[in-house]
């Protein structure tokens, strides 16, 4: 679903670009107006437009107090933008930056989805390992109960030893139950990470060997790589580029604008009539001398948004450096923990063997076991 949402964001950004490009495309309007009126100006103009004007219409009484008159006016009008102060071209560049930002955001979403799948994979691996440990511990606890029972029967241990061993067995069994539930939850999380709705289960095959740091790898190099390639940072940089175009767009009304107008008109006394026709072609130039403080405020807002993005990008850079540093430190620490844990396992197995033998000979107490 997250990938679908990010793909929709890309499509929306592409639609914004089409909207921006529409400033270069001619606009064609069709209109049909049907009006009945006694307004002298309307009647006079309508008769002219219908090409029905006669000398009798110059009568003063007719001009001042005309009878109700109908006019059906059909127009087809073409507006062509020639130059709008760069608003369309800069809008297109801003929309292109928006597309790149959305695409980088999708890349970041892909990274997050992939990381989620990897994380869910290893969480299930760990859950299964924890369950295996709990089951091994349960077998060991059962062996201790059996051993304590034999010694009690032989008169070499007190009954409380067997009861202590049984309590410990119950605790381990509770651990095993929690472990089984943990595996079920981990499997559900993996299914969710993979976007599966069913109840699929998986036999996971962890890769062989241990992950090692590449030769010549360093924290500084990793931070530099992250700053150069992190899609979320690149997306923010594209948004900054988009905001920069927004400042230019806000300034564009200060520049002159040119446009072409072409119109064909048909007038008739009846609806959709065709008593007379005319055409118009014109070139318009507009230069805004003063609009209060509206445009100045729009430029100020665009600049403030640009400044805001610059600060957010710097904060993101700092956050990325910290994320990489934390991940680097955790990876180094995990490697050390693995070495320590491996040594601890060997010592624990030997310690268990020694204590179990001592307890069997009556030289150790149940608490030690």
PyMOL commands that set and color helices and strands:
alter all, ss='L'
color gray80, all
select helices_A, chain A and resi 2-24+40-49+55-58+60-64+87-153+159-193+219-229+231-254+294-360
alter helices_A, ss='H'
color red, helices_A
select strands_A, chain A and resi 27-37+69-83+257-268+276-286
alter strands_A, ss='S'
color yellow, strands_A
deselect
rebuild
show_as cartoon
